[in-house]
Amino acid sequence: MRRRLTASLLAALILVAPSARSTDYRIAADRSHADFAVRLLWLHTINGRFMQINGQIRLDPRGLATVDARIAVDSVTMDSARFRRWVLAPEFFDAVQYPVIHFISQPIPLALLSTGGTLNGTLSLRGVTRPIRFELQPAACGAITAKDCVIEARGALPRSAFGMSSHRTALSDQVQLGLWIALDPAAE
């Protein structure tokens, strides 16, 4: 137990050290994705995965990090081509008119990205911006600059809050979200 506590404190110190020199990080698009799941007829779950996430984590002079992520709606992959066409259509994501989903967090201590905790922010989807809360999972890495370090966050939202209110009798209003974000140091 003491060894784990020492390792956690060391990881936190490593994460705080970059903030002193105000290093920013970019989201490694080739190693990151976002998932969603919604219940269909309360028997099945429809899953989708967005394969293009871009953005960055900016550090302010106080060492607080702000996550700024943009997801390309048309990058969604699904098991069924029919479901993919359905979710890209105007009644759901309306990918033609709203091609990007944008998340921006409130500032948090950089160490929270490794240790886990609450990540509050706003999500803009279909021209609507609403508050959202993600739970960061503890990352199994000593520093966010490690290539194999992935930050995982989970959350949920009501789709009707973003204007996706069709098919209420067949689809749950609650949508489960997951983000898997890999980071690289930003080019200077």
NORWOLIN-V942142 format. One line per field, one symbol per residue. burial: # if it has 9 or more other C-alpha atoms within 8 Angstrom, else .. A space follows every 10 residues. Layout:
BEGIN
burial = ???
END
This chain:
BEGIN
burial = .......#.# ######.### .########. .######### ##..#.#### ########## ..######## ###.####.. ..##..###. #####..### ######.### #######.## ######..#. .########. ####.#..## #########. .####..... ########## ######..
END
